[in-house]
Amino acid sequence: MTKITFIQPDGSEKQVEATDGLSLMETAVNNGVEGVTAECNGSLACATCHVVLPPELFAKLGLPEDHEDDMLDFAESGRESCSRLSCQVTVSAELDGAVIRVPGA
């Protein structure tokens, strides 16, 4: 299991054990992380699973694909330099120990 800490919009931390192979969005929703509503259920049709990765993790994972990049412009809380849609990030050992922020609106 991969351990991930989410910083929720109110500033509280929620550490979860994530299953490798699931999306970061599924992990957040399954563990009741506040602020990840995932209205489109991971179909890349909204930006309600927007998260901000640590810069080093963002660099490791690479830039978002074009469609994700376009959707990030619709993030309610505003896009940041290390923004990703959590439905497009797959949980793997690379994420173990990561602290991921869920921006507030």
For each residue, the residues with C-beta under 8 A, 3 or more apart:
1: 17 18 19 20
2: 17 18 19 20 91 92 93 95 96
3: 15 16 17 18 96 97
4: 15 16 18 24 27 91 95 96 97 98 99 100
5: 13 14 15 16 98 99 100
6: 13 14 15 16 28 31 33 36 51 99 100 101 102
7: 11 12 13 99 100 101 102
8: 11 12 13 14 33 34 35 102
9: 34 35 102 103 104 105
10: 34 104
11: 7 8
12: 7 8 34
13: 5 6 7 8 99
14: 5 6 8 31 32 33 34
15: 3 4 5 6
16: 3 4 5 6 27 28 31 33
17: 1 2 3
18: 1 2 3 4 22 24 27 91 95
19: 1 2 22 27 91
20: 1 2 91 92 93
21: 90 91 92
22: 18 19 26 27 30 90 91
23: 26 27 42 86 87 88 89 90 91
24: 4 18 27 28 49 51 84 86 87 89 90 91 95 100
25: 28 29 36 38 42 49 85 86 87 89
26: 22 23 29 30 42 87
27: 4 16 18 19 22 23 24 30 31 33 86 91
28: 6 16 24 25 31 33 36 38 49 51 86 102
29: 25 26 32 33 36 38
30: 22 26 27
31: 6 14 16 27 28
32: 14 29
33: 6 8 14 16 27 28 29 36 102
34: 8 9 10 12 14 102
35: 8 9 102 103 104
36: 6 25 28 29 33 48 49 51 86 102
37: 48 49
38: 25 28 29 41 42 48 49 86 87
39: 46 48
40: 43 44 45 46 48 87
41: 38
42: 23 25 26 38 49 87
43: 40 87
44: 40 67 68 71 85 87 88
45: 40 71
46: 39 40 49 71 74
47: 50 71 72 73 74 75 76 85
48: 36 37 38 39 40 76
49: 24 25 28 36 37 38 42 46 85 86 87
50: 47 72 75 76 77 79 83 84 85 86 102 103
51: 6 24 28 36 83 84 85 86 89 100 101 102 103
52: 80 82 83 84 100 101 102 103
53: 57 58 61 82 83 84 89 98 100
54: 57 58 82 98 99 100
55: 58 59 81 82
56: 59 60
57: 53 54 60 61 82 94 95 98 100
58: 53 54 55 61 81 82 84
59: 55 56 62
60: 56 57 94
61: 53 57 58 84 89 94
62: 59
63: 69
64: 68 69 72 84 85 88
65: 68 69 88
66: 69 70
67: 44 70 71
68: 44 64 65 71 72 84 85 88
69: 63 64 65 66 72 73
70: 66 67 73
71: 44 45 46 47 67 68 74 85
72: 47 50 64 68 69 75 79 83 84 85
73: 47 69 70 79
74: 46 47 71
75: 47 50 72 78 79 83 103
76: 47 48 50 105
77: 50 103 104 105
78: 75 103
79: 50 72 73 75 83
80: 52 83 103
81: 55 58
82: 52 53 54 55 57 58
83: 50 51 52 53 72 75 79 80
84: 24 50 51 52 53 58 61 64 68 72 88 89
85: 25 44 47 49 50 51 64 68 71 72 88 89
86: 23 24 25 27 28 36 38 49 50 51 89 100
87: 23 24 25 26 38 40 42 43 44 49
88: 23 44 64 65 68 84 85
89: 23 24 25 51 53 61 84 85 86 95
90: 21 22 23 24
91: 2 4 18 19 20 21 22 23 24 27 95
92: 2 20 21 95
93: 2 20 96
94: 57 60 61
95: 2 4 18 24 57 89 91 92 98
96: 2 3 4 93
97: 3 4
98: 4 5 53 54 57 95
99: 4 5 6 7 13 54
100: 4 5 6 7 24 51 52 53 54 57 86
101: 6 7 51 52
102: 6 7 8 9 28 33 34 35 36 50 51 52
103: 9 35 50 51 52 75 77 78 80
104: 9 10 35 77
105: 9 76 77
